[in-house]
Amino acid sequence: MIKNRSPTISIAQIRYFDTSEKHNVHKIKKYIKLAKSRNADIICFPETCIHKTDNLVLRHKLIKEIEKSCKDNSIWCIVTDNFILKGKPYKIAILINRQGKIVGKYKKINLYDDGTNAGKKIFVYKTDFAKIGIVICWDLAFPEIFHKMKKAGAEIIFCPSKWCYEYKAHEESHKIRELSLIKSMLISRAFENLFFVALANPVLNQKDLISYSAIASTHKILKEIKDKEGLIYATLNLKEIKKFSKLYPNKPVF
C-alpha cells in the first residue's frame, strides 16, 4: 500500500563527462546523496548519463556502484544508457529501489537516430511512494504512450532525455523556439492525462542541446532549471489527480 500521498521527487540536470573519467558515476553518487538530503523519494538523471562511450550490461560494475549508493541513501533512482541485452543494443532506463535492487527497466520505444533497437512495452511500476511511468526523450512527442500509462494507473511520469533540435525546424531563434516547444509538450502531456511529468536533460558543450529540466503539474511548471548544472525537486500532492479528474468533464479516473 502506498502511504505517502505527497512524495518529493528530484531531477538532476548534470554536466556530462567534464572530468578525465569516461563515466559520470562519481557525480551520480554525489547527486543521489544531495537528493536524499532534500528528503527526496526518487532522483532521475538524464538520458545516456553513465558512460561516455561504452554499451553496458545490467550487472556492470558501474551499475553496482549506483545500486549501492541508492541503498546507502535509501532512495529510488532512474538512470539511463545504452545497454546490451541478448546481444542487441537498446536505450534502457533502469529503476533502482531503496534497497539497491533493479526492479524494472524500460526500453525506449520511439527512436531518433539512436542506433539501437526499439522497445515495445510501456513501463509503469508501483513504488512505495507512487505509481510511476518512464519514457525516454523522443517518446515525449507521442501522446498515445502517456494515455496507455494513465490507463495503467500512473501518477508521475519521468522522462530522462538528451533533447536537441534540428536547425531546419526553425527559421530563427532556434533554441528559444525549441525550448517553447518542449515546455508545451511537457505541460500538454500532464494536462491531457491529469498526472505529473518530470523531464531531465543534461548540460553539454553541444550547440543544439536544450539544457532544460522541469517538473510539471497538470496546469503549470512547478520547478525548472536551464543552462546550468543543478538539482530541482518538488513535493507533489497526488490527491490533486482525483480532484481534477472530477472537475473536468469526461476525464477518466483509472
Secondary structure as UniProt FT lines:
FT   STRAND          8..13
FT   HELIX           25..37
FT   TURN            38..39
FT   STRAND          42..44
FT   TURN            47..48
FT   TURN            58..59
FT   HELIX           61..73
FT   STRAND          76..85
FT   TURN            86..87
FT   STRAND          88..96
FT   TURN            98..99
FT   STRAND          102..107
FT   STRAND          124..126
FT   STRAND          131..134
FT   HELIX           137..141
FT   HELIX           143..151
FT   TURN            152..153
FT   STRAND          156..160
FT   HELIX           167..169
FT   HELIX           174..193
FT   STRAND          196..200
FT   TURN            207..208
FT   STRAND          212..216
FT   STRAND          221..226
FT   STRAND          230..235
FT   HELIX           239..247
FT   TURN            249..250
//
